[in-house]
Amino acid sequence: MKTVALLLVGLLSFSSYAEEQPVADQALLKELKQFCTEMAEDDGITADKMAQYLLTCVNEELESEGYAPITKLPD
């Protein structure tokens, strides 16, 4: 029972932390997308894997800067 309670408290703490992360503005997202696109070209990422690579890369950069992750890349 204590384990379940601790797990619940841990999950609630994490969800509170996730909600506190600011959302990046469109200018930052476009800048990160461009940065990740250049990295993808350097890494030789193929077109069929580009979208997933860019989303992962942008989210890693957002996380490192303390922003909330995104689910879709800006156009």
C-alpha positions in Angstrom: 0.0 0.0 0.0 2.8 2.4 0.8 4.4 1.6 -2.5 1.2 2.5 -4.4 0.9 5.8 -2.4 4.6 6.7 -3.1 4.1 5.9 -6.8 1.0 8.1 -6.9 2.8 11.0 -5.2 5.7 10.6 -7.6 3.5 10.7 -10.6 1.6 13.8 -9.4 4.8 15.5 -8.7 6.1 14.8 -12.2 2.9 16.0 -13.8 3.0 19.2 -11.8 6.6 19.7 -13.0 5.6 19.1 -16.6 2.8 21.6 -16.4 5.2 24.3 -15.1 7.4 24.1 -18.2 6.9 27.1 -20.5 5.8 26.7 -24.1 8.3 27.8 -26.7 7.2 30.5 -29.1 7.0 30.0 -32.9 10.2 31.9 -33.5 12.2 29.6 -31.2 10.5 26.5 -32.7 11.4 27.6 -36.3 15.0 28.3 -35.2 15.4 24.9 -33.6 13.8 23.2 -36.6 16.3 24.9 -38.9 19.2 23.8 -36.5 17.9 20.2 -36.5 17.5 20.2 -40.3 21.1 21.2 -40.7 22.2 18.4 -38.2 20.0 15.9 -40.1 21.8 16.8 -43.4 25.2 16.4 -41.7 24.1 13.1 -40.3 22.7 11.9 -43.7 19.2 11.3 -42.5 17.0 10.0 -45.3 13.7 11.7 -46.3 11.5 8.9 -44.9 13.0 9.3 -41.4 13.4 13.1 -41.5 10.1 14.1 -39.8 10.7 11.8 -36.8 14.3 12.9 -36.5 13.4 16.6 -36.5 10.6 16.1 -33.9 13.0 14.2 -31.6 15.8 16.7 -32.1 13.6 19.7 -31.5 12.1 18.1 -28.4 15.6 17.3 -27.0 16.7 20.9 -27.6 13.5 22.2 -25.9 14.0 20.0 -22.9 17.6 21.2 -22.6 16.3 24.7 -22.5 13.5 24.0 -20.0 10.6 24.1 -22.4 7.7 21.8 -22.7 7.9 19.2 -25.6 5.8 19.5 -28.7 3.8 16.9 -30.7 4.0 18.6 -34.1 6.6 20.6 -35.8 5.8 24.1 -37.1 5.5 24.5 -40.9 
